[in-house]
Amino acid sequence: MSALLEVESLRVTYGGVVAVRDVSLSVSPGEVVAVLGANGAGKTTTLLAVSGLVKVRGGDVRLDGESIVGSAPEAIARRGVAHVPAGRGIFGGLTVADNLRMGLYGSGRIKADDAEESVEQVLEAFPILRERRDQPAGTMSGGQQQQLAIGRALVQKPRLLLLDEMSMGLAPAIVADLFALVGRLRESGIGVVMVEQFVGQALKVADRAVVLEQGTVVADGAPDELSSDDIAAAYLGGGEEPDVTVRPAPDSAREVLQVPLAGAAVRRLERLAAEQGRPVQELLAETLTGALAGAGTSDGEERSS
């Protein structure tokens, strides 16, 4: 089966900071690919690049074999790509029903013959949304808002669904329901790229997993080739030796910059590093990477709302 999405040697920067250095992956119709890795590894930025929400600095992103690099986000959405961002990105002041209609607007399907039918199908899939269809979305629980965010994507009738941390902060029962939904989406022929913190559950539903470190792919394989222990050993440290070959991130993925800090900040870093038994430079790099990735995500979410 030919690939629906192909990402080849992707490179994305925020100013002078390299967020994604060399990421390649592919997704076929009806396939679920989990993108895993530590905070700041480039997972969210990869999805933002596919959606056209950040500028691609190198490599290529192809949909149905045709490059979409440089295409506007709305043009990509109208070609069947739906993105559920981290943080949900719903319109809190609008009702549930209006949020779903916004999905129709964004994908250019508001005047489609089956537009209302699409909304009805989502309400059937998420009964709580039907019950609260006239309620302001911002007054619902986190789990209900996540269902709404996914529902807003599904009314677009996507061929490719990008899910960024859909389970973040949710109760285990709701998380289980969402993963079951991903399985049903696969059966319907939708390709899914899923960034997820719950590695074990992601591997149960995924056909393949791609592990990122420092903006590069360090492992790629099917769940039976790449267990959660393999992944822990690959990018978290510890555990048994993995059964797959894991490439370490290249030296070029770690650039050294001089960062001026106030004396109090330096002393705090030294104290934290001593408490954790880690080098100061390692702790500083982790802190800055997480902060920069968060800043990029927030910017992307604002533009997608």
Secondary structure as UniProt FT lines:
FT   STRAND          5..14
FT   TURN            15..16
FT   STRAND          17..27
FT   TURN            29..30
FT   STRAND          32..37
FT   TURN            39..40
FT   HELIX           43..51
FT   STRAND          58..63
FT   TURN            64..65
FT   STRAND          66..67
FT   TURN            69..70
FT   HELIX           73..77
FT   TURN            78..80
FT   STRAND          81..84
FT   TURN            86..87
FT   TURN            92..93
FT   HELIX           96..106
FT   TURN            107..108
FT   TURN            110..111
FT   TURN            113..114
FT   HELIX           115..125
FT   HELIX           127..131
FT   TURN            132..134
FT   HELIX           137..139
FT   HELIX           142..154
FT   TURN            155..156
FT   STRAND          160..164
FT   TURN            166..169
FT   HELIX           172..187
FT   TURN            188..189
FT   STRAND          191..195
FT   HELIX           199..205
FT   STRAND          208..213
FT   TURN            214..215
FT   STRAND          216..221
FT   TURN            223..225
FT   HELIX           228..231
FT   HELIX           232..236
FT   HELIX           251..253
FT   HELIX           263..276
FT   HELIX           280..304
//
